[in-house]
Structures are given as C-alpha cells and as structure tokens.
Amino acid sequence: MTRTVPLAAEVRRATDTLAQVGIASPEIDAVALAAHVLGCRPEEIRRRMILQAAVEDAICERFRELVQERANRVPLQHLTGQAHFRRLTLRVGPGVFVPRPETEVVAGAAIDAAAQWQSPLVADLCTGSGAIALAVKDEVPQARVVGVELDGLAFEWARANRDATGLDVELVLGDAKTALRDLDGLVDVVVSNPPYIPTGMVPVDPEVRDHDPELALYGGSEDGLRIPEQVAARAAALLHPGGVLVMEHADTHGEQLPRRLERAGEWTDVVGHRDLTGRPRFVTARRR
Ligand code: GLN
C-alpha cells in the first residue's frame, strides 16, 4: 500500500520552514510549491487542505526538496518555472530576470499610451523574458510590437515565451543603445525596464542578488542612471514627435530621472509615476 501523509500538515510545516529563514510570504510560497508538485492551482491546494486530503509520501518528498531549495532562497518562480505578469503566465528560470509586479503598472502605462493610436508601433527595449512586449501585444492586439534584448540566454526565454503565448511579437537580439535603426522616427511608444540599480547598491534579497542576471540589474554607474539615460537617448531617436516614452526606474530616481529627461531637451510632458506600493517607479515623457 502507498503511504500517504496529510497535505495540510505538510504545507504548514513548509510554511514554518520558510518563515524561519525570513521569506516574506511563506504560506503563499508553500501553497504555490504544493500546487506545482501536484499539478493543480493554489486554490485547489487550499480546498484539499480544508477537506483534510492526503498525498502520497513520494510526492511529498519532491515537495520537501523544493521547499528546501526555496529556504535556500532560490526564487519561487525558478522552482515553479513560472511568473505571472498581467494576464500572462511566463516561463522563467536561470539566466532571465523575473518580471516584477511593479513592472505590471509600467506595462499598463505603455498599453494605455499605445491605445491612443490605431495601429501603434511599440518598442520594448531591454525586454528580458519578453514580459512587457508580450503584455502590450496581448492587450493591444492591433499593435506591432518589437522587443530588444542584449543577453543571449534571456533572449531564448523571450523566444520561449513568445512561442508559448502565441503572441506575434518581433524579437531582436541586440543592444538597446543602438538597436532598431531602421525604425528611427517611426515608433509611437517606447517602453523600457532597463537595468538601473546603482552599482554600489547590491540588493539585500538573495533571490535578486544571486539569481537575477547582473546584466539586468545594474545601471552601469554609481547613480544607476547611465544605462537608463542611454536607453532614453535611443528612445528619442526611435520616437516620432508626439511619441511616448515609458521608463521604469529605481524608487530613488523619482526626482533625478525626470529632471535629466527635462534637461536633455528632447522631451515634453515629463511626468513621474508611482507603483502600487506608492513608491516612485516610472516616468512618462513625450517626444518634442
Ligand atoms: N526592479 C529590479 C529589482 O527590484 C531592479 C532592476 C530592474 O528592474 N531594472 O531588483
């Protein structure tokens, strides 16, 4: 006979393990890992816990292994292989930046901007997993969307996500600072979540520090603004007059980046925006 154990007790034990090492959302992570192992949705795990369902010991072994990895601060999304971004479920893992909830708001601003045109041309510079580019195409289907990524591994994840979602986005392997010259002056919306962490400010969370690619994190200068400014300069060339830039930044850049864009002379209507937690998170500007 196969040995079974109560699911609820297993998930509770996992929650305690994750809480002890300081994971911010131990119960959500434990349930998500159980759902991954059992091949169902988190709601179904919660339902089975209430119904005092049991699971096979062998399956629990796999669950315990994953909980241990999570306790060692491997990102939840690397263990499940999935990240949720707006309406999409994306594939992620080693070699690609895990899309963040705050970037969903940035993508939303690009979507709203794109919706002003009948058949907009949208460029996502530093697309990583393809999250923003794919979300724009998903929510503005009449848009032509091009995503640019510098890193070969990340580019493969973007391709996998395009194939998995079936969203018709063009992907270009290249440097956002120089890419898409054939589209100069033609683009309606440029959106970007560039690397922007100041070089000296190594992130505290091991999930970020040890698992997100460095190329996706650091902004290339002490203030973290070197790459964002280079990307903005490229955006200025890509956009036609009246075209819109939407760019994510660090919560410490809420004053600086808008001021630099204003000083660059290429932009009007420079506006700072906050994310859902109220932190300064992105800037929008219109090409003069
Ligand atoms: N937002 C990232 C973080 O929270 C920083 C780099 C980026 O998104 N461009 O770690």
py3Dmol code that shows the C-alpha trace and the ligand (Angstrom):
import py3Dmol

protein = """\
ATOM      1  CA  MET A   1       0.000   0.000   0.000  1.00  0.00           C
ATOM      2  CA  THR A   2       1.223   3.524  -0.782  1.00  0.00           C
ATOM      3  CA  ARG A   3       1.951   5.579   2.266  1.00  0.00           C
ATOM      4  CA  THR A   4       0.148   8.904   2.484  1.00  0.00           C
ATOM      5  CA  VAL A   5       0.510  11.985   4.651  1.00  0.00           C
ATOM      6  CA  PRO A   6      -1.960  14.813   5.399  1.00  0.00           C
ATOM      7  CA  LEU A   7      -1.491  17.656   2.933  1.00  0.00           C
ATOM      8  CA  ALA A   8      -2.428  20.397   5.409  1.00  0.00           C
ATOM      9  CA  ALA A   9       0.248  19.324   7.897  1.00  0.00           C
ATOM     10  CA  GLU A  10       2.874  19.195   5.144  1.00  0.00           C
ATOM     11  CA  VAL A  11       2.023  22.686   3.914  1.00  0.00           C
ATOM     12  CA  ARG A  12       2.007  24.014   7.489  1.00  0.00           C
ATOM     13  CA  ARG A  13       5.426  22.521   8.148  1.00  0.00           C
ATOM     14  CA  ALA A  14       6.746  24.006   4.907  1.00  0.00           C
ATOM     15  CA  THR A  15       5.299  27.408   5.857  1.00  0.00           C
ATOM     16  CA  ASP A  16       7.127  27.277   9.196  1.00  0.00           C
ATOM     17  CA  THR A  17      10.395  26.310   7.473  1.00  0.00           C
ATOM     18  CA  LEU A  18      10.125  29.216   5.021  1.00  0.00           C
ATOM     19  CA  ALA A  19       9.073  31.683   7.732  1.00  0.00           C
ATOM     20  CA  GLN A  20      12.099  30.737   9.834  1.00  0.00           C
ATOM     21  CA  VAL A  21      14.521  31.793   7.100  1.00  0.00           C
ATOM     22  CA  GLY A  22      12.754  35.110   6.608  1.00  0.00           C
ATOM     23  CA  ILE A  23      10.795  34.538   3.390  1.00  0.00           C
ATOM     24  CA  ALA A  24       8.263  37.364   3.157  1.00  0.00           C
ATOM     25  CA  SER A  25       5.259  35.278   2.054  1.00  0.00           C
ATOM     26  CA  PRO A  26       5.932  31.790   3.463  1.00  0.00           C
ATOM     27  CA  GLU A  27       2.387  30.445   3.254  1.00  0.00           C
ATOM     28  CA  ILE A  28       1.784  31.665  -0.305  1.00  0.00           C
ATOM     29  CA  ASP A  29       5.094  30.152  -1.400  1.00  0.00           C
ATOM     30  CA  ALA A  30       4.383  26.825   0.339  1.00  0.00           C
ATOM     31  CA  VAL A  31       0.968  26.585  -1.315  1.00  0.00           C
ATOM     32  CA  ALA A  32       2.421  27.567  -4.708  1.00  0.00           C
ATOM     33  CA  LEU A  33       5.072  24.841  -4.466  1.00  0.00           C
ATOM     34  CA  ALA A  34       2.477  22.254  -3.428  1.00  0.00           C
ATOM     35  CA  ALA A  35       0.344  23.301  -6.400  1.00  0.00           C
ATOM     36  CA  HIS A  36       3.347  22.948  -8.677  1.00  0.00           C
ATOM     37  CA  VAL A  37       4.162  19.445  -7.422  1.00  0.00           C
ATOM     38  CA  LEU A  38       0.549  18.274  -7.553  1.00  0.00           C
ATOM     39  CA  GLY A  39      -0.101  19.933 -10.916  1.00  0.00           C
ATOM     40  CA  CYS A  40      -3.065  21.990  -9.807  1.00  0.00           C
ATOM     41  CA  ARG A  41      -3.913  25.585  -8.922  1.00  0.00           C
ATOM     42  CA  PRO A  42      -3.181  27.094  -5.475  1.00  0.00           C
ATOM     43  CA  GLU A  43      -6.935  27.374  -4.789  1.00  0.00           C
ATOM     44  CA  GLU A  44      -7.194  23.630  -5.242  1.00  0.00           C
ATOM     45  CA  ILE A  45      -4.430  23.073  -2.673  1.00  0.00           C
ATOM     46  CA  ARG A  46      -6.322  25.239  -0.180  1.00  0.00           C
ATOM     47  CA  ARG A  47      -9.512  23.286  -0.900  1.00  0.00           C
ATOM     48  CA  ARG A  48      -7.772  19.954  -0.368  1.00  0.00           C
ATOM     49  CA  MET A  49      -6.237  21.210   2.870  1.00  0.00           C
ATOM     50  CA  ILE A  50      -9.684  22.080   4.219  1.00  0.00           C
ATOM     51  CA  LEU A  51     -11.010  18.682   3.137  1.00  0.00           C
ATOM     52  CA  GLN A  52      -8.120  17.050   5.005  1.00  0.00           C
ATOM     53  CA  ALA A  53      -6.854  15.344   1.867  1.00  0.00           C
ATOM     54  CA  ALA A  54      -3.777  13.153   1.957  1.00  0.00           C
ATOM     55  CA  VAL A  55      -0.889  12.976  -0.501  1.00  0.00           C
ATOM     56  CA  GLU A  56       1.439  10.166  -1.390  1.00  0.00           C
ATOM     57  CA  ASP A  57       4.645  10.157   0.526  1.00  0.00           C
ATOM     58  CA  ALA A  58       6.694  10.020  -2.690  1.00  0.00           C
ATOM     59  CA  ILE A  59       5.070  13.228  -3.959  1.00  0.00           C
ATOM     60  CA  CYS A  60       5.664  14.832  -0.578  1.00  0.00           C
ATOM     61  CA  GLU A  61       9.345  14.028  -0.905  1.00  0.00           C
ATOM     62  CA  ARG A  62       9.514  16.139  -4.060  1.00  0.00           C
ATOM     63  CA  PHE A  63       7.597  18.907  -2.292  1.00  0.00           C
ATOM     64  CA  ARG A  64      10.029  18.853   0.659  1.00  0.00           C
ATOM     65  CA  GLU A  65      13.006  19.108  -1.728  1.00  0.00           C
ATOM     66  CA  LEU A  66      11.538  22.199  -3.372  1.00  0.00           C
ATOM     67  CA  VAL A  67      10.729  23.768  -0.005  1.00  0.00           C
ATOM     68  CA  GLN A  68      14.339  23.234   0.998  1.00  0.00           C
ATOM     69  CA  GLU A  69      15.522  24.948  -2.188  1.00  0.00           C
ATOM     70  CA  ARG A  70      13.159  27.826  -1.529  1.00  0.00           C
ATOM     71  CA  ALA A  71      14.518  28.008   2.043  1.00  0.00           C
ATOM     72  CA  ASN A  72      17.946  28.385   0.417  1.00  0.00           C
ATOM     73  CA  ARG A  73      16.452  31.443  -1.307  1.00  0.00           C
ATOM     74  CA  VAL A  74      16.086  30.076  -4.821  1.00  0.00           C
ATOM     75  CA  PRO A  75      13.321  32.295  -6.296  1.00  0.00           C
ATOM     76  CA  LEU A  76       9.870  30.751  -6.183  1.00  0.00           C
ATOM     77  CA  GLN A  77       9.485  31.477  -9.895  1.00  0.00           C
ATOM     78  CA  HIS A  78      12.607  29.460 -10.727  1.00  0.00           C
ATOM     79  CA  LEU A  79      11.221  26.476  -8.810  1.00  0.00           C
ATOM     80  CA  THR A  80       7.796  26.581 -10.456  1.00  0.00           C
ATOM     81  CA  GLY A  81       9.257  27.785 -13.769  1.00  0.00           C
ATOM     82  CA  GLN A  82       6.521  30.399 -13.985  1.00  0.00           C
ATOM     83  CA  ALA A  83       5.951  34.089 -13.392  1.00  0.00           C
ATOM     84  CA  HIS A  84       2.590  35.778 -13.639  1.00  0.00           C
ATOM     85  CA  PHE A  85       2.568  39.108 -15.439  1.00  0.00           C
ATOM     86  CA  ARG A  86      -0.712  40.916 -16.064  1.00  0.00           C
ATOM     87  CA  ARG A  87      -2.858  38.378 -17.998  1.00  0.00           C
ATOM     88  CA  LEU A  88       0.090  36.169 -18.936  1.00  0.00           C
ATOM     89  CA  THR A  89       1.888  33.237 -17.389  1.00  0.00           C
ATOM     90  CA  LEU A  90       5.509  33.444 -18.485  1.00  0.00           C
ATOM     91  CA  ARG A  91       8.318  30.910 -18.368  1.00  0.00           C
ATOM     92  CA  VAL A  92      11.320  31.936 -16.346  1.00  0.00           C
ATOM     93  CA  GLY A  93      14.410  30.352 -14.870  1.00  0.00           C
ATOM     94  CA  PRO A  94      18.156  30.796 -14.544  1.00  0.00           C
ATOM     95  CA  GLY A  95      19.504  33.412 -16.954  1.00  0.00           C
ATOM     96  CA  VAL A  96      16.499  35.701 -17.074  1.00  0.00           C
ATOM     97  CA  PHE A  97      15.231  38.499 -14.830  1.00  0.00           C
ATOM     98  CA  VAL A  98      11.999  37.506 -13.059  1.00  0.00           C
ATOM     99  CA  PRO A  99       9.256  40.014 -14.008  1.00  0.00           C
ATOM    100  CA  ARG A 100       8.065  42.063 -11.025  1.00  0.00           C
ATOM    101  CA  PRO A 101       4.571  43.195 -10.008  1.00  0.00           C
ATOM    102  CA  GLU A 102       5.658  46.855 -10.112  1.00  0.00           C
ATOM    103  CA  THR A 103       6.529  46.443 -13.786  1.00  0.00           C
ATOM    104  CA  GLU A 104       2.920  45.432 -14.480  1.00  0.00           C
ATOM    105  CA  VAL A 105       1.997  49.067 -13.796  1.00  0.00           C
ATOM    106  CA  VAL A 106       4.723  50.243 -16.181  1.00  0.00           C
ATOM    107  CA  ALA A 107       3.406  47.892 -18.873  1.00  0.00           C
ATOM    108  CA  GLY A 108      -0.075  49.258 -18.171  1.00  0.00           C
ATOM    109  CA  ALA A 109       1.095  52.796 -18.920  1.00  0.00           C
ATOM    110  CA  ALA A 110       2.622  51.626 -22.209  1.00  0.00           C
ATOM    111  CA  ILE A 111      -0.620  49.834 -23.059  1.00  0.00           C
ATOM    112  CA  ASP A 112      -2.663  52.977 -22.348  1.00  0.00           C
ATOM    113  CA  ALA A 113      -0.252  55.065 -24.422  1.00  0.00           C
ATOM    114  CA  ALA A 114      -0.314  52.590 -27.329  1.00  0.00           C
ATOM    115  CA  ALA A 115      -4.117  52.530 -27.327  1.00  0.00           C
ATOM    116  CA  GLN A 116      -4.070  56.202 -28.471  1.00  0.00           C
ATOM    117  CA  TRP A 117      -3.000  55.079 -31.936  1.00  0.00           C
ATOM    118  CA  GLN A 118      -4.958  52.933 -34.360  1.00  0.00           C
ATOM    119  CA  SER A 119      -2.165  50.554 -35.219  1.00  0.00           C
ATOM    120  CA  PRO A 120       0.692  51.582 -32.970  1.00  0.00           C
ATOM    121  CA  LEU A 121       4.321  50.616 -33.326  1.00  0.00           C
ATOM    122  CA  VAL A 122       5.734  49.794 -29.895  1.00  0.00           C
ATOM    123  CA  ALA A 123       9.345  49.025 -28.965  1.00  0.00           C
ATOM    124  CA  ASP A 124      10.279  47.350 -25.673  1.00  0.00           C
ATOM    125  CA  LEU A 125      13.968  47.981 -25.016  1.00  0.00           C
ATOM    126  CA  CYS A 126      15.646  45.506 -22.609  1.00  0.00           C
ATOM    127  CA  THR A 127      12.742  43.073 -22.878  1.00  0.00           C
ATOM    128  CA  GLY A 128      14.273  40.228 -20.797  1.00  0.00           C
ATOM    129  CA  SER A 129      11.665  37.464 -20.570  1.00  0.00           C
ATOM    130  CA  GLY A 130       9.579  39.434 -23.070  1.00  0.00           C
ATOM    131  CA  ALA A 131       7.104  40.341 -20.319  1.00  0.00           C
ATOM    132  CA  ILE A 132       6.289  43.928 -21.310  1.00  0.00           C
ATOM    133  CA  ALA A 133       6.377  43.331 -25.072  1.00  0.00           C
ATOM    134  CA  LEU A 134       4.084  40.305 -24.788  1.00  0.00           C
ATOM    135  CA  ALA A 135       1.685  42.065 -22.401  1.00  0.00           C
ATOM    136  CA  VAL A 136       1.388  45.003 -24.825  1.00  0.00           C
ATOM    137  CA  LYS A 137       0.645  42.684 -27.744  1.00  0.00           C
ATOM    138  CA  ASP A 138      -1.811  40.715 -25.611  1.00  0.00           C
ATOM    139  CA  GLU A 139      -3.746  43.812 -24.582  1.00  0.00           C
ATOM    140  CA  VAL A 140      -3.313  45.925 -27.726  1.00  0.00           C
ATOM    141  CA  PRO A 141      -3.575  43.228 -30.415  1.00  0.00           C
ATOM    142  CA  GLN A 142      -3.559  45.767 -33.258  1.00  0.00           C
ATOM    143  CA  ALA A 143      -0.076  46.925 -32.222  1.00  0.00           C
ATOM    144  CA  ARG A 144       3.129  45.920 -33.947  1.00  0.00           C
ATOM    145  CA  VAL A 145       5.482  45.153 -31.060  1.00  0.00           C
ATOM    146  CA  VAL A 146       9.253  44.754 -31.220  1.00  0.00           C
ATOM    147  CA  GLY A 147      11.313  43.600 -28.233  1.00  0.00           C
ATOM    148  CA  VAL A 148      15.088  44.049 -27.963  1.00  0.00           C
ATOM    149  CA  GLU A 149      17.310  42.005 -25.644  1.00  0.00           C
ATOM    150  CA  LEU A 150      21.077  42.052 -25.316  1.00  0.00           C
ATOM    151  CA  ASP A 151      21.657  38.819 -23.451  1.00  0.00           C
ATOM    152  CA  GLY A 152      21.554  35.577 -25.427  1.00  0.00           C
ATOM    153  CA  LEU A 153      20.120  33.463 -22.615  1.00  0.00           C
ATOM    154  CA  ALA A 154      17.406  35.968 -21.740  1.00  0.00           C
ATOM    155  CA  PHE A 155      16.596  36.216 -25.450  1.00  0.00           C
ATOM    156  CA  GLU A 156      15.953  32.457 -25.540  1.00  0.00           C
ATOM    157  CA  TRP A 157      13.500  32.820 -22.643  1.00  0.00           C
ATOM    158  CA  ALA A 158      11.746  35.633 -24.526  1.00  0.00           C
ATOM    159  CA  ARG A 159      11.503  33.399 -27.586  1.00  0.00           C
ATOM    160  CA  ALA A 160      10.130  30.545 -25.476  1.00  0.00           C
ATOM    161  CA  ASN A 161       7.532  32.918 -24.059  1.00  0.00           C
ATOM    162  CA  ARG A 162       6.550  34.176 -27.469  1.00  0.00           C
ATOM    163  CA  ASP A 163       6.111  30.592 -28.660  1.00  0.00           C
ATOM    164  CA  ALA A 164       4.221  29.550 -25.516  1.00  0.00           C
ATOM    165  CA  THR A 165       1.836  32.513 -25.583  1.00  0.00           C
ATOM    166  CA  GLY A 166       1.465  32.532 -29.362  1.00  0.00           C
ATOM    167  CA  LEU A 167       1.669  36.349 -29.299  1.00  0.00           C
ATOM    168  CA  ASP A 168       3.127  37.731 -32.506  1.00  0.00           C
ATOM    169  CA  VAL A 169       5.945  39.903 -31.175  1.00  0.00           C
ATOM    170  CA  GLU A 170       9.177  40.546 -33.102  1.00  0.00           C
ATOM    171  CA  LEU A 171      12.272  39.818 -31.038  1.00  0.00           C
ATOM    172  CA  VAL A 172      15.682  41.242 -31.792  1.00  0.00           C
ATOM    173  CA  LEU A 173      18.922  40.105 -30.165  1.00  0.00           C
ATOM    174  CA  GLY A 174      20.914  43.282 -29.784  1.00  0.00           C
ATOM    175  CA  ASP A 175      21.943  46.297 -27.762  1.00  0.00           C
ATOM    176  CA  ALA A 176      19.087  48.649 -26.847  1.00  0.00           C
ATOM    177  CA  LYS A 177      21.503  51.567 -27.107  1.00  0.00           C
ATOM    178  CA  THR A 178      21.937  51.022 -30.850  1.00  0.00           C
ATOM    179  CA  ALA A 179      19.154  48.659 -31.988  1.00  0.00           C
ATOM    180  CA  LEU A 180      16.317  49.147 -34.474  1.00  0.00           C
ATOM    181  CA  ARG A 181      17.922  51.924 -36.520  1.00  0.00           C
ATOM    182  CA  ASP A 182      15.537  51.104 -39.371  1.00  0.00           C
ATOM    183  CA  LEU A 183      12.675  52.255 -37.130  1.00  0.00           C
ATOM    184  CA  ASP A 184      14.117  55.684 -36.307  1.00  0.00           C
ATOM    185  CA  GLY A 185      11.375  58.319 -36.178  1.00  0.00           C
ATOM    186  CA  LEU A 186       8.628  55.753 -36.718  1.00  0.00           C
ATOM    187  CA  VAL A 187       7.850  54.442 -33.253  1.00  0.00           C
ATOM    188  CA  ASP A 188       4.754  55.532 -31.302  1.00  0.00           C
ATOM    189  CA  VAL A 189       5.666  54.132 -27.885  1.00  0.00           C
ATOM    190  CA  VAL A 190       8.997  53.089 -26.408  1.00  0.00           C
ATOM    191  CA  VAL A 191       8.732  51.219 -23.134  1.00  0.00           C
ATOM    192  CA  SER A 192      11.680  50.035 -21.086  1.00  0.00           C
ATOM    193  CA  ASN A 193      12.556  48.468 -17.769  1.00  0.00           C
ATOM    194  CA  PRO A 194      16.307  48.935 -18.099  1.00  0.00           C
ATOM    195  CA  PRO A 195      18.900  47.876 -15.542  1.00  0.00           C
ATOM    196  CA  TYR A 196      19.020  50.740 -13.047  1.00  0.00           C
ATOM    197  CA  ILE A 197      20.390  49.641  -9.688  1.00  0.00           C
ATOM    198  CA  PRO A 198      23.301  51.883  -8.617  1.00  0.00           C
ATOM    199  CA  THR A 199      26.476  49.779  -8.919  1.00  0.00           C
ATOM    200  CA  GLY A 200      27.283  50.015  -5.208  1.00  0.00           C
ATOM    201  CA  MET A 201      23.784  49.102  -4.002  1.00  0.00           C
ATOM    202  CA  VAL A 202      23.856  45.319  -4.075  1.00  0.00           C
ATOM    203  CA  PRO A 203      20.280  44.072  -3.452  1.00  0.00           C
ATOM    204  CA  VAL A 204      19.596  42.600   0.004  1.00  0.00           C
ATOM    205  CA  ASP A 205      17.337  39.782  -1.175  1.00  0.00           C
ATOM    206  CA  PRO A 206      19.391  36.706  -2.120  1.00  0.00           C
ATOM    207  CA  GLU A 207      16.746  35.852  -4.726  1.00  0.00           C
ATOM    208  CA  VAL A 208      17.660  39.022  -6.602  1.00  0.00           C
ATOM    209  CA  ARG A 209      21.358  39.257  -5.771  1.00  0.00           C
ATOM    210  CA  ASP A 210      22.198  35.629  -6.548  1.00  0.00           C
ATOM    211  CA  HIS A 211      19.641  34.655  -9.186  1.00  0.00           C
ATOM    212  CA  ASP A 212      18.662  37.630 -11.342  1.00  0.00           C
ATOM    213  CA  PRO A 213      21.279  38.241 -14.058  1.00  0.00           C
ATOM    214  CA  GLU A 214      23.626  41.104 -13.169  1.00  0.00           C
ATOM    215  CA  LEU A 215      23.213  42.498 -16.668  1.00  0.00           C
ATOM    216  CA  ALA A 216      19.515  43.025 -15.907  1.00  0.00           C
ATOM    217  CA  LEU A 217      20.122  44.714 -12.562  1.00  0.00           C
ATOM    218  CA  TYR A 218      22.927  47.258 -12.563  1.00  0.00           C
ATOM    219  CA  GLY A 219      22.591  50.604 -14.291  1.00  0.00           C
ATOM    220  CA  GLY A 220      26.250  50.910 -15.231  1.00  0.00           C
ATOM    221  CA  SER A 221      27.211  53.810 -12.961  1.00  0.00           C
ATOM    222  CA  GLU A 222      27.309  54.814  -9.321  1.00  0.00           C
ATOM    223  CA  ASP A 223      23.933  56.522  -9.579  1.00  0.00           C
ATOM    224  CA  GLY A 224      22.488  53.713 -11.722  1.00  0.00           C
ATOM    225  CA  LEU A 225      21.352  56.130 -14.426  1.00  0.00           C
ATOM    226  CA  ARG A 226      23.959  55.577 -17.127  1.00  0.00           C
ATOM    227  CA  ILE A 227      22.122  52.808 -18.996  1.00  0.00           C
ATOM    228  CA  PRO A 228      18.635  54.341 -18.436  1.00  0.00           C
ATOM    229  CA  GLU A 229      19.875  57.616 -19.971  1.00  0.00           C
ATOM    230  CA  GLN A 230      21.445  55.795 -22.915  1.00  0.00           C
ATOM    231  CA  VAL A 231      18.194  53.906 -23.475  1.00  0.00           C
ATOM    232  CA  ALA A 232      16.240  57.181 -23.256  1.00  0.00           C
ATOM    233  CA  ALA A 233      18.552  58.705 -25.882  1.00  0.00           C
ATOM    234  CA  ARG A 234      17.850  55.750 -28.166  1.00  0.00           C
ATOM    235  CA  ALA A 235      14.124  56.149 -27.487  1.00  0.00           C
ATOM    236  CA  ALA A 236      14.349  59.815 -28.513  1.00  0.00           C
ATOM    237  CA  ALA A 237      15.703  58.705 -31.890  1.00  0.00           C
ATOM    238  CA  LEU A 238      13.108  55.961 -32.352  1.00  0.00           C
ATOM    239  CA  LEU A 239      10.040  58.048 -31.471  1.00  0.00           C
ATOM    240  CA  HIS A 240       8.374  60.453 -33.853  1.00  0.00           C
ATOM    241  CA  PRO A 241       7.373  63.863 -32.456  1.00  0.00           C
ATOM    242  CA  GLY A 242       4.475  63.205 -30.070  1.00  0.00           C
ATOM    243  CA  GLY A 243       5.596  59.620 -29.433  1.00  0.00           C
ATOM    244  CA  VAL A 244       5.633  58.444 -25.831  1.00  0.00           C
ATOM    245  CA  LEU A 245       8.415  57.082 -23.637  1.00  0.00           C
ATOM    246  CA  VAL A 246       7.521  54.935 -20.609  1.00  0.00           C
ATOM    247  CA  MET A 247      10.525  54.036 -18.487  1.00  0.00           C
ATOM    248  CA  GLU A 248      10.838  52.231 -15.164  1.00  0.00           C
ATOM    249  CA  HIS A 249      13.366  53.495 -12.625  1.00  0.00           C
ATOM    250  CA  ALA A 250      14.560  52.851  -9.075  1.00  0.00           C
ATOM    251  CA  ASP A 251      12.450  54.259  -6.254  1.00  0.00           C
ATOM    252  CA  THR A 252      15.383  56.563  -5.526  1.00  0.00           C
ATOM    253  CA  HIS A 253      15.290  58.032  -9.069  1.00  0.00           C
ATOM    254  CA  GLY A 254      11.867  59.702  -8.796  1.00  0.00           C
ATOM    255  CA  GLU A 255      13.344  63.212  -8.887  1.00  0.00           C
ATOM    256  CA  GLN A 256      16.565  62.614 -10.788  1.00  0.00           C
ATOM    257  CA  LEU A 257      15.439  60.791 -13.913  1.00  0.00           C
ATOM    258  CA  PRO A 258      12.568  63.167 -14.792  1.00  0.00           C
ATOM    259  CA  ARG A 259      14.954  66.108 -14.250  1.00  0.00           C
ATOM    260  CA  ARG A 260      17.582  64.571 -16.512  1.00  0.00           C
ATOM    261  CA  LEU A 261      15.000  63.932 -19.228  1.00  0.00           C
ATOM    262  CA  GLU A 262      13.827  67.515 -18.992  1.00  0.00           C
ATOM    263  CA  ARG A 263      17.390  68.701 -19.252  1.00  0.00           C
ATOM    264  CA  ALA A 264      18.077  66.502 -22.297  1.00  0.00           C
ATOM    265  CA  GLY A 265      15.796  68.843 -24.263  1.00  0.00           C
ATOM    266  CA  GLU A 266      14.121  66.158 -26.361  1.00  0.00           C
ATOM    267  CA  TRP A 267      11.071  65.688 -24.151  1.00  0.00           C
ATOM    268  CA  THR A 268       7.910  67.476 -23.062  1.00  0.00           C
ATOM    269  CA  ASP A 269       5.212  66.429 -20.577  1.00  0.00           C
ATOM    270  CA  VAL A 270       7.742  64.661 -18.354  1.00  0.00           C
ATOM    271  CA  VAL A 271       5.710  63.087 -15.543  1.00  0.00           C
ATOM    272  CA  GLY A 272       6.780  60.861 -12.638  1.00  0.00           C
ATOM    273  CA  HIS A 273       4.517  57.997 -11.546  1.00  0.00           C
ATOM    274  CA  ARG A 274       4.311  55.706  -8.530  1.00  0.00           C
ATOM    275  CA  ASP A 275       3.818  51.948  -8.316  1.00  0.00           C
ATOM    276  CA  LEU A 276       1.055  50.173  -6.377  1.00  0.00           C
ATOM    277  CA  THR A 277       3.017  50.447  -3.143  1.00  0.00           C
ATOM    278  CA  GLY A 278       3.276  54.218  -3.571  1.00  0.00           C
ATOM    279  CA  ARG A 279       6.981  54.318  -4.454  1.00  0.00           C
ATOM    280  CA  PRO A 280       8.238  56.475  -7.349  1.00  0.00           C
ATOM    281  CA  ARG A 281       8.622  53.867 -10.120  1.00  0.00           C
ATOM    282  CA  PHE A 282       8.438  55.174 -13.667  1.00  0.00           C
ATOM    283  CA  VAL A 283       8.487  58.224 -15.864  1.00  0.00           C
ATOM    284  CA  THR A 284       6.492  59.084 -18.957  1.00  0.00           C
ATOM    285  CA  ALA A 285       7.510  61.726 -21.466  1.00  0.00           C
ATOM    286  CA  ARG A 286       6.503  62.863 -24.920  1.00  0.00           C
ATOM    287  CA  ARG A 287       8.962  63.372 -27.772  1.00  0.00           C
ATOM    288  CA  ARG A 288       9.134  67.020 -28.808  1.00  0.00           C
TER     289      ARG A 288
END
"""
ligand_1 = """\
10
LIG
N 13.425 46.214 -10.294
C 14.622 45.461 -10.080
C 14.631 44.949 -8.662
O 13.692 45.137 -7.953
C 15.828 46.262 -10.433
C 16.304 46.210 -11.855
C 15.229 46.476 -12.853
O 14.086 46.169 -12.770
N 15.538 47.070 -13.897
O 15.525 44.298 -8.238
"""
view = py3Dmol.view(width=600, height=400)
view.addModel(protein, "pdb")
view.setStyle({"model": 0}, {"cartoon": {"style": "trace"}})
view.addModel(ligand_1, "xyz")
view.setStyle({"model": 1}, {"stick": {}})
view.zoomTo()
view.show()
